[in-house]
Amino acid sequence: MAEPPVTRVTLLARIKDGRDTDAWREFVQLYGPVVYRFARNRGLQDADAADLMQDVLRSVARNAHRMDYDPQRGTFRGWLYTVTRNKIYNFLSSQRNRPRGSGDTDAHERLDATPARDDDGPDADWEKEYQRELSARAMEIVKGEFQPSTWAAFWQTAVEGKAAADVGAQLKMSPGAVYVAKSRVLARLRDEVQKMMAAEE
């Protein structure tokens, strides 16, 4: 069974020590993909999004020794979102060959635009990416708690979108058993994600 990650608050305390490579590795695994995908959703190309992610992580590393977590002042995730948004804004503003990257109102509108998404606000993508990353981490943690056939039934129906009857035939399970397996794994994943989020707040 996978070791559960340290709580987010504990992780933030541990990254103050730049020599704690395990803490930094976990930090980068959790937040790096969130920053990268958020930048990609804002229109940055692959290489630019990767560079921006590195720039954001460098900013965290430079300031980690000064971070004192105070939930009344806001979440770390909120601070990281602000840093990321500002870096994207600066990147877009610096692109002289892009007509909308001048730093005027159009640049702000472009930064806040979320193509083909509902109107959840400008930070909706950030929260979705964070939730996606937490879900992936939760899957790593709980996978070992289930029999391989139970996990396969969940994965094939919930992630790959296959029909329960087809999955059941392949795994020698009834469609009802496939639904039960899927529900059990989803319930456990929800619990794990909630636990991870509660640890941050």
N, C-alpha and C positions, 0 to 999 in steps of 0.2 A: 504494500500500500504506500502511496506517495506521502511524503511528509507534508503536513499542511504548512502554508506559508506563514511567516510571522505576521502579526497584525500590522496594518498599515501604519498605525501610530508608532509601534515599535520599530518598524522599518525606517520611518522618517528619523527617529532618534539614532538609529544605527548608521545611517548614511552620513551623519555628521563626521564620522570617522572615515576619512577618505581611504583608509587601509582596509576597511571591512569589505572585501571583494564579494563575499556572498550576498551582503545586503545590496551592494550596487548592482550585482548581476540580477537579483530579483527585481530591483527597482526598474532597471532597463527593460526586463522582460515584461513587466506590467505596464509601464507608462510609455515606453518607446513606440510600440505599435499604435497606441492611442494617438500620440502626436503625429506619427507618420500618416495614418489614414485620415486624420482630420485635415492635414495639409493637402493630401491628395483630393479630398472632397471639396476643398477650396480652390481647386484648379491647378495646383502645382504639379509639375512633371515629376516622375519617379525620382530622378537624381536630385532635383531641387527639394523635394519633400524629405529625402534621406538626409541631405545637408542640413535642412532646417531642424530635423529631429536631433541631429548631433549638436547643433547650436543650442537648442533648448536644454538638452542634457548637460552641456557644458555650463550653461547658466545655473542650473540646479547645483552642479558640483562646486562652482565658485561660491555659491551662497549657502551651501548646506550647513556649514559650521555656524552660521548665524540664525538658522531656522529654529524657532521655538514654537511648537504646535500649540495653538490656542483656538479651540473650536468656536469661541465667541467672536473671534476675528474672521472666521470663515474657514472653509476646508482647504487642505493642501491642493486637492483636485481643482478647486476654484482658482487658486493662485496659479497653478500650472496652466490652466486654461487661459488666463489673462496673459501670461508670459508667451504662450504659443500664439495667441491672436495677435499680440503686438509684433512678434517676429514675422508672422505672415504678412501683416500690414506693411512692415518695413521692407520686406522682400518685394511685395507688389509695388510699393512706392518707388523702389530703386530701379525697377525695370523700365528704363527710358524708352525702349522700343515698343512698349505696350501702351497704347493710347490711354487706357483707363487707370494706369498705375501712377498717376501724378500726385496722389495724396489728397485730392479734392473729394467732394461728396461722392462722385462716381466710384472712386476707389473704395470708400467705406461701404457703399452699396454692393460692390462686387465681393468684398470680404464677407458681408453678411448674407449674401445670396446662397441659397441651398438649392441647387437644381433638382427639379422633379421630386421635391419633398413637401410634406405638409408644413403648415406654419406654426411650428412649435417654438419659434424664437431662434436667435442666432447661435445659441449654445446647444441646440438639440443634437447636432451631429457629434459634438464633444461627448455628451452624455451617452449617446448610442455607441460610440466607439469604446468608451470606458466600460459600458455594460457588456459589450461583445468580448472585450479582453477578460473581464472578470468571469464570464461564462466559460471561456476557453480554459482559464486557470482552474475553475471549479471542475470542469470535465477531467482534467488531468488528475485532480485530487480524488474524485469519487469513482473513477473508472474501475479501480482495483477492488471496490466493494461489491461488485456485481459479477455474476457468472458470465462467461464470454457470450453465451446465447442471449442473455438478458440485455447486455450492452449492445450486441449486434442488432437486436430487435429495435431498441431505442434509436441507434444510430441510423439504421436504414430507413426507419419511418420518419423520425423527427428531423434528421439532418439531410438525408438524401431524398426524402419525399416519396419513398416507395409505398405502394399499397400494402396494408397489413396482410391481406390474403397472399400476396406474392412473397412477402418476407416470411410469413408463416410456413408456406410450402417449402421454401429454401431451408429454413431452420428446423423443420419438422415440429412446428408449434401451431396451435389453432390461432385464428385471427384474434380471438378473445385474449389468449395468452400473450400475444404480441402487444395488444393495447394495454394490458396490465403491466407488462415489462416497461413499456414506454412511459406509462404514468408513474411507476415507481422511480425510475431514473430521473424524470423531470421533477418530481417532488423533492428528491434528494438534492438535485442541482439547485433548485430554488432556495432550499435551506442553506446550502453552502454559500451561495451568492449573497444572501441576506446576512449571513454571519460575517462574510468578508467586508460588506459595506458597513455593518454595525461597528466593526473593529476600527474603521477609518474615522467614524464620527464621534 
